[in-house]
């Protein structure tokens, strides 16, 4: 629910409560004022008849009174109806206008528990119900109620007027509430328009990633103006911090890229020289007898063996450093926004070449190949070399962490994607570590100190997968091996064309 709607509802609820209280007050005031005049007429008429005084002096209880006597000459004879009940003799006397209407005012059958006061009763006249307001006074003699005097008046006009008043109050209140709600929405919208401008400006900044944009401050210097100023100050500080971080990050990326590039040449030289020395020393050891070796090189066999081991260690470390430098260079290219050159390519020949070359990798596990016929005529839109590197990363990892058992390559296929599965029976890992295996320099605890590695291979693999708009699934358990499934989108003619156009636009 928006703030505008909440404000309007609060305003409308408050207005509705106010109008309800005002309408109820007006209605009851008019109702009291309307019936007050009728009640006053009834009381004055009863007091003018002086029934109680006449009964007090008339011991014979003669109720033969002139009920048509009007104590107030301004009263209309047709407005008031008089009825006198004699409970002792069972006689009911009616005024002429009441007698002419051929009906009686409802009265209690018993003379007990009668009280003076006003009553509203329903009377039947020609099978129709009419409201009547009556004022009754019990007549007593020696503490015993012997009669009842009732003076009444029809309140049809008053009831009709009050009914019309209720309808007017309800209708007007409803109309006013609807108008107030509609106008309140417009007022709230106008009042919150500066907030909408702030939201739109912040969305433009978010979409454009341009922190130099500022929110324009318009209107009076109220709370919203203060909010805009605060946001602009915050954006200025964010822009400054972001620029500093971006510059530091750019410097770091340049350093990694330059250092990786510069280290490749000396490492290649070191590896070449070490290989040459190992080759030369190996040939000398084969061509010369021990006497000649002792004469030419004053080293005992132990020193000779130590020299060979040192060269092997240097060669191994140089190879590891070369791999690390190449990985860092690949990640530096990824961070720099390197765009791969892609084209439509057949997946089956690519996988077959990877399978053939994977047989030459150092391994102690069995290398199994599943049926690859599902890849027949499957076309991908991607980079041939990087896809090969992707598969080799997962295969080399599988060989590295599988000392016994087997490593298997299989394929799956759905309507829009093809999956390449690398399954091993190695050491596996805790499933809780799966979200972190693609982070840079992360290595599972089970592999630390057991296998060599830099922890960058899977990060490079994830970058290649993302560049090809693919996904990867990982199923693993400690001591039961791991299954990596690489899902890549199949490139149809239309999809490949749209991908080319989209990349050109980017």
Secondary structure as UniProt FT lines:
FT   HELIX           3..49
FT   HELIX           51..57
FT   TURN            59..60
FT   TURN            67..68
FT   TURN            73..74
FT   TURN            77..79
FT   STRAND          81..86
FT   TURN            87..90
FT   STRAND          91..94
FT   HELIX           96..100
FT   TURN            101..102
FT   TURN            112..113
FT   STRAND          117..125
FT   TURN            126..127
FT   STRAND          128..141
FT   TURN            142..143
FT   STRAND          144..154
FT   HELIX           156..191
FT   HELIX           193..208
FT   TURN            211..212
FT   HELIX           223..287
FT   HELIX           290..296
FT   HELIX           301..335
FT   TURN            336..337
FT   STRAND          343..346
FT   HELIX           347..358
FT   TURN            359..360
FT   STRAND          366..369
FT   HELIX           373..375
FT   TURN            376..377
FT   STRAND          379..382
FT   HELIX           384..400
FT   STRAND          406..413
FT   STRAND          417..424
FT   HELIX           431..436
FT   TURN            437..438
FT   TURN            440..441
FT   HELIX           445..447
FT   TURN            448..450
FT   HELIX           457..467
FT   TURN            468..469
FT   STRAND          471..477
FT   TURN            478..480
FT   STRAND          481..489
FT   HELIX           493..505
//
